[in-house]
Amino acid sequence: MIRYAPTEADRKGIVMGEVVNLREFRKRRKRDKKREEAASKRALSGQKKQDRIRLAQEKDNAEQSHAAHRLERDGDESA
C-alpha cells in the first residue's frame, strides 16, 4: 500500500468536494421526479369530480386574470 505525505491543503483543512457518479445522480433525479408525479396523481385521484372541476376552473380564471393584466409592448421585446 502506498502512503502519501500530507499535502499543504491537508494541513490547512481544505477538503475536496464529494465525488459524484453522474449516472447515479441522473437516475436519482429521475426517480425523485417520478415520485413527485405519483404523489400529485394520488392526490388528484383521491378527489371528487366536482373538486377537480372547481380547481381546474380556478386555475383557468387565475391564468386569464394574469394574462389580462399583462402589459403589451409594441415593437421589440427588449427593454
Number of C-alpha atoms within 10 A of each C-alpha: 3 4 5 6 7 8 9 9 10 11 8 8 8 10 8 8 6 6 6 8 8 9 9 10 11 11 11 12 12 11 12 12 12 12 12 11 12 12 12 11 11 11 10 13 11 9 10 9 11 9 11 14 11 11 12 12 12 12 12 12 12 12 11 12 11 10 10 10 8 9 7 8 9 6 6 6 7 5 4
